[in-house]
């Protein structure tokens, strides 16, 4: 059954899982375990949302069985057997409200395949088409696409990678749908119904439709596919007609642009760009103040080093004379350093103020039992605590 797996899916699955786990590990270690709470809350939220979906399916759908729509049930069981699925999921039909679709889901170990009524009606005279949709959704369950999503979640937002993994999964599931169909053309027509609609698909010229895949090599076509979770339908149809079919190469410049757009799932590249703007804005809001503090801290550190001689001279004067000098001049200290930094002395406590363009750095003395002076420092006017040199913040 390896031929049912799209060549790059397993590689992309491993990469996203490893990256996702590393990011979660970094978050857990970096937040001292707080991220574990977020992970647990995310799982609880997932269970709550899934419970609502499953309740909706069971409460409003029609379960397939030997007694209820036996023709569809027979096609479903045949497809399960073809895909060697020993444990059969529960299958339902749900009102699609005009949408041609189907989906697979799971809840606490129980698997479900849901066919929208519109797709079943559209394929009423095309049994292969129904089997294609069934096989496609069974493919998601057989390949465990619904497991480990939370662990991969941080990696799935990454540009190119998340979208590539999603497209690979869809291509794998198309192969599962093909395996349940009797012919490649039947599978291609089932996919084409998503384009042509519930009635027109029967009159579709399949070969002409497949040739449209040649239009996908342009810049914008390439870019929007690279940021999307589904390959273009024309490509999907061409691949089920011939699993080894070569597709037109994508624009290299499209990769460069897509590299900066986070994957946003079905919301598309537009939302991905909004996410990029948001992420850049958040990083800027954090990084710019941090960078400004860093540059100020570097300059203040230079002033701290430059005024070291002044503090030593004041300490030596106090130790030798057992009193505080009345001025800097008496202690032999200049009031201005070579770089323009100004020094001021408060004679009562021998507090030294180092005034820089960035703000004031204040040094406060303390004498030990032998009269030796040590200096502590704090921020003064114009200087924030985060801009103090590391030795002042101990």
Residue, then its C-alpha position, 0 to 999 in steps of 0.5 A: x500500500x506504499x504506492x498510496x502515499x505521496x512521495x514527500x508526505x512522510x518526510x514532511x510529516x517527520x520534519x513538522x513533527x520534529x520542529x513542532x516538538x522542538x518549539x514546544x520544548x523550547x517554550x516549555x523550558x523557556x517559560x519554566x513549564x508554563x507552556x505545558x498549561x497552554x498545551x493542556x488548555x489547547x487539548x481541552x479546548x480541542x475536546x470541547x470543540x470536537x464534542x460539539x461537532x460530533x454531537x452535531x453529526x450524530x444528532x443531525x446526520x444519517x448513519x449509513x448501515x445495511x438498513x440505511x442507504x445500503x447501496x452507499x454502505x456497501x460502497x463504504x465497506x468495499x472501500x474500507x476493505x480495499x484500503x485494508x482498514x480492519x476497524x471501520x469508521x462510522x459513516x454519516x450523510x449530513x445536509x451540505x446546504x449546497x456544498x460539495x464536500x466530505x470530511x473525516x474526523x475523530x473523537x477520543x479514538x472513534x473515527x468518522x467519515x461524513x459525506x455531504x448530501x450534495x456530493x452524494x446527490x451529484x454523484x448519484x449516477x457516478x458510483x466511482x465518484x462517491x467511492x473517490x470521496x469516501x476513499x479520500x476521507x478514509x485516507x486521512x484516517x488511515x494515514x493518521x492525519x488527524x493525530x499529532x496536530x497539536x504537537x505539530x501546530x507551531x511548525x505548521x505556521x512556518x512559511x512553505x513547510x506547513x502548506x507543503x505538508x498539507x498539500x502532500x496529505x491531500x495528494x496522498x488522500x487523492x491516491x486513496x480515493x483513486x484506489x477506491x474508484x474503478x478508473x482514473x477518469x472516474x476519479x478525475x471527474x469526481x474532482x472536477x465536480x468541485x469545479x464544474x458543479x453538481x450537474x455540469x461535471x457530467x458534460x466536462x471535457x476531461x482532457x481539456x480540463x487536465x490541460x489547464x494544469x499547464x497554466x499553473x507555472x506563472x508567478x501568481x499561480x505558483x505563489x498562491x499554491x505555495x501558500x495554500x493547503x490544497x494543490x490546484x484542482x487541475x493538478x489533482x485531477x491530472x495526478x489521479x489520471x496519471x500518478x507519475x504525471x509531471x507538473x509545470x515547474x513553479x516560478x522561483x520568484x514565487x518561492x522567495x515571496x512565499x518564504x515570508x508568508x506564514x501558512x494560514x490554512x484555508x484562510x489563504x495568503x491574504x490572512x498569512x500576510x496579515x499574520x506576517x504583519x502582526x508577527x513583525x509588529x509584535x517582534x518590533x514592539x518587543x525588539x525595538x525597546x530592547x535594542x534601544x535599552x541595549x545601545x543605551x546600556x552600552x554607552x552608560x557602561x562605557x561611562x561607568x568604566x571611564x569614571x572608575x578612576x574618579x571613584x578610586x580617587x574619592x575612596x583613597x581620599x576618604x581612607x587617607x583623611x577619614x573624611x569626605x572631600x568637599x569637592x571633586x577638585x580637592x580629591x584631584x578628580x576632574x569635573x568632566x571626562x575626556x568624552x564629555x561625561x560630567x561628574x558631580x559630587x554630593x559632599x554630605x554622602x559622597x554620592x557621585x553622579x555621572x551625567x551622560x547624554x543618555x541619563x544619570x548614573x548615580x554611585x553610592x559609597x559604603x565603607x567597611x570596618x577598615x574604611x575601604x570604600x565599595x560603590x553601588x550604583x543606580x539609575x538617576x534622571x533620564x535613565x531607566x532601570x533596564x538600561x543600567x549596566x549588568x553590575x548595577x542590577x545585581 
